[in-house]
Amino acid sequence: MNNTVETVLCIVAAALLVAVIAWVTRLKTKGLTRLLVNSLAGGALVMGLSAFGIISLPFNPLNALLVGILGLPGAGVVIAAAMIL
């Protein structure tokens, strides 16, 4: 249970990091919203696949940060790495 809380916090922290970087680089609101939605969708995809037992994905801070920063493409990388390894 504690590991899941850490994973969620890492995903939220990564999404906030994306928001700060976007704000600093002055992305338009549409771009910022797209980045945040993409990050949250990637986190939800990985957590959903693991929760329903479709694929066994390791929850660690590195994977959570990767998914949080890259969003859906990051989720694809984590899923591909889990299937290869």
C-alpha positions in Angstrom: 0.0 0.0 0.0 2.8 2.4 0.9 4.5 1.7 -2.5 1.3 2.8 -4.3 1.2 6.1 -2.4 4.8 6.8 -3.3 4.1 6.0 -7.0 1.1 8.4 -7.1 3.1 11.1 -5.4 5.9 10.7 -7.9 3.5 11.0 -10.8 1.9 14.1 -9.3 5.4 15.6 -8.6 6.4 14.9 -12.2 3.2 16.5 -13.6 3.9 19.5 -11.4 7.5 19.6 -12.7 6.1 19.6 -16.2 3.8 22.4 -15.3 6.6 24.5 -13.9 8.9 23.9 -16.9 6.0 24.8 -19.2 5.3 28.0 -17.2 9.0 29.0 -17.3 9.3 28.4 -21.0 5.9 30.3 -21.4 3.9 27.7 -23.2 0.4 28.7 -24.1 -2.4 27.5 -21.9 -3.4 25.0 -24.5 0.1 23.4 -24.6 0.2 23.3 -20.8 -3.1 21.7 -20.5 -2.1 19.1 -23.1 1.1 18.3 -21.2 -0.8 17.9 -17.9 -3.5 15.7 -19.4 -1.0 13.6 -21.2 1.0 13.1 -17.9 -2.2 12.1 -16.0 -3.4 9.8 -18.8 -0.1 8.0 -18.8 -0.1 7.5 -15.0 -3.7 6.3 -15.2 -2.9 3.9 -17.9 0.0 2.3 -16.1 -1.9 2.2 -12.8 -5.0 0.7 -14.5 -3.0 -2.0 -16.3 -1.3 -3.0 -13.0 -4.5 -2.8 -10.9 -6.5 -5.1 -13.1 -3.6 -7.5 -13.5 -3.4 -7.2 -17.3 0.3 -6.7 -17.2 2.7 -6.8 -14.3 4.5 -3.5 -14.2 7.0 -2.6 -11.5 6.1 0.5 -9.5 9.2 2.4 -8.7 10.1 6.1 -8.6 12.0 5.9 -11.9 9.0 4.5 -13.8 6.6 6.9 -12.1 8.8 9.9 -13.0 9.2 8.6 -16.6 5.5 8.3 -17.0 4.8 11.6 -15.3 7.2 13.6 -17.4 6.6 11.9 -20.8 2.9 11.0 -20.3 1.5 8.4 -22.7 4.7 7.9 -24.6 6.5 7.3 -21.3 3.8 4.7 -20.4 4.5 3.0 -23.7 8.2 2.9 -22.9 7.6 1.4 -19.4 5.2 -1.2 -20.9 7.6 -2.1 -23.6 10.5 -2.4 -21.1 8.3 -4.7 -18.9 7.4 -6.9 -21.8 11.0 -7.2 -23.0 12.5 -7.8 -19.6 
